[in-house]
Structures are given as C-alpha cells and as structure tokens.
Amino acid sequence: MEKFHHHQLELLKENKLANSNDWLMLNITDSNLCSLGYPITQKSMNDMLKQLSKKVGVNNQNLNVSMYTCRHTVATKLGNTLGMSYPWAASRLGHSLKMFMRTYVHVDEDRNEEMLNLFIEKNKL
C-alpha cells in the first residue's frame, strides 16, 4: 500500500490534483499497472478482497465478496446500531438521510428479543 500511495502522490502532482485528506483513491488503470505499484481499479480491489477472504477463511456461503458488499454490510450494521446518529452515518456514506434510512435501516430479525426486552425495561411502571 505504501508503494501505491507513493505512485498516487506522483500521479496527483503530475496532474495538479489535490488530495487534502491524503486518502487512497481508486483510479481507472489496469491490474498489470497495479502490480507495478500504480493506482488500482475497483475490479483489482475486488479480486484482492476475494483472495484475502479465502486466505483467512471467510465463510461467505458462496456469496459474492466485493468492496460494495463490504460497504453495504458496514452501512447495514450502522443502521442497526443502538444510539447511532443516522445523519452522521448517512453523511459518512455520502448519502442523504432519506436514502440511508430507505436502504440500510430495517428490522433486524436477530434483534427482536433484545429490542422487546429493552422496551420492557425502559417502560416499567
């Protein structure tokens, strides 16, 4: 990643582009260039993620593993976290609050009992 970061900085400088947050960014180049340390594509990131998942034994039950599915999983977890600031989570994902709520915040069947117990405890007479 350090090698990639160095090449990214050179590319940004050559093209007079700013990266004020110093983030690693995806770029539209091919995986051969990635192996040389040049900016990487979404496809090569997904391929690396699949290899890494297999290597560490992630049981994905033959479901697709991609940067998108990881993002969706994190967003869904944020949407179902007690006390989460939904406007903050939406902002972090680059969504409007309405889009975040419609897409990621829904009933989590695994938490039904926990939520019922919480409700009962908070509303004891």
C-alpha positions in Angstrom: 0.0 0.0 0.0 2.9 2.3 0.7 4.2 1.8 -2.9 0.7 2.5 -4.2 0.4 5.6 -2.1 3.8 6.9 -3.4 2.7 6.4 -7.0 -0.7 8.0 -6.3 1.0 11.1 -4.9 3.2 11.3 -8.0 0.1 11.0 -10.3 -1.7 13.7 -8.4 1.2 16.0 -8.5 1.7 15.4 -12.3 -1.9 16.2 -12.9 -2.0 19.1 -10.5 -4.8 17.5 -8.4 -5.3 18.0 -4.7 -6.0 15.2 -2.1 -6.3 17.3 1.1 -7.3 14.3 3.2 -4.4 12.2 1.9 -6.8 9.3 1.1 -6.0 6.3 -1.0 -8.2 6.6 -4.1 -9.2 4.2 -6.8 -8.3 5.1 -10.3 -9.0 3.8 -13.7 -5.9 1.8 -14.6 -5.4 -2.0 -15.1 -4.3 -4.7 -12.7 -0.9 -5.0 -14.5 -0.1 -1.5 -13.5 -1.3 -2.2 -10.0 1.3 -5.0 -9.7 3.9 -2.3 -10.6 2.5 -0.1 -7.8 0.3 2.2 -9.9 -3.2 3.2 -9.0 -5.7 0.3 -8.8 -9.2 -0.4 -10.2 -12.4 -1.5 -8.5 -12.0 -4.9 -10.2 -8.5 -5.4 -8.9 -9.6 -4.3 -5.4 -12.4 -6.9 -5.5 -10.1 -9.6 -6.8 -7.6 -8.9 -3.9 -10.5 -8.9 -1.4 -11.7 -12.3 -2.7 -8.2 -13.7 -2.4 -7.7 -12.3 1.1 -11.2 -13.6 2.2 -10.3 -17.1 1.0 -6.9 -16.9 2.7 -8.3 -16.0 6.1 -11.2 -18.5 5.8 -14.1 -16.2 5.5 -17.3 -18.3 5.1 -19.2 -16.3 2.6 -21.5 -19.3 1.7 -20.6 -18.8 -1.9 -22.0 -15.3 -2.0 -20.1 -12.6 -3.8 -17.5 -10.7 -1.8 -16.7 -7.2 -3.1 -16.0 -3.7 -1.9 -19.7 -3.0 -2.5 -20.9 -5.9 -0.3 -18.5 -4.9 2.4 -19.7 -1.3 2.2 -23.3 -2.5 2.3 -22.6 -4.7 5.3 -21.0 -1.9 7.3 -23.8 0.5 6.3 -26.4 -2.0 7.5 -24.6 -2.5 10.8 -24.5 1.2 11.3 -28.2 1.4 10.5 -29.0 -1.2 13.1 -26.7 0.1 15.9 -28.5 1.3 19.0 -27.8 5.0 19.6 -26.4 5.5 16.1 -26.7 9.0 14.7 -28.3 8.3 11.4 -27.5 11.7 9.9 -23.8 11.1 10.8 -23.8 7.6 9.2 -25.6 8.9 6.1 -23.0 11.6 5.7 -20.1 9.2 6.1 -21.5 7.1 3.3 -22.2 10.1 1.1 -26.0 9.5 1.2 -28.9 11.7 2.1 -30.6 10.7 5.4 -33.7 9.6 3.4 -31.6 7.3 1.1 -29.7 5.9 4.1 -33.0 5.2 6.0 -34.6 3.6 3.0 -31.7 1.5 2.0 -30.0 0.4 5.2 -32.3 0.8 8.2 -34.7 -2.0 8.6 -35.9 -4.6 11.0 -33.2 -6.9 12.2 -34.9 -10.2 13.0 -31.9 -11.3 15.1 -32.5 -8.4 17.5 -36.3 -8.8 18.1 -35.9 -10.3 21.6 -33.2 -7.8 22.6 -35.4 -4.8 21.5 -38.5 -6.2 23.2 -36.5 -6.6 26.5 -35.1 -3.1 26.1 -38.6 -1.7 25.6 -40.0 -3.5 28.6 -37.1 -2.4 30.8 -37.3 1.3 29.8 -41.1 1.3 30.2 -41.6 -0.4 33.6 -44.3 1.2 35.6 
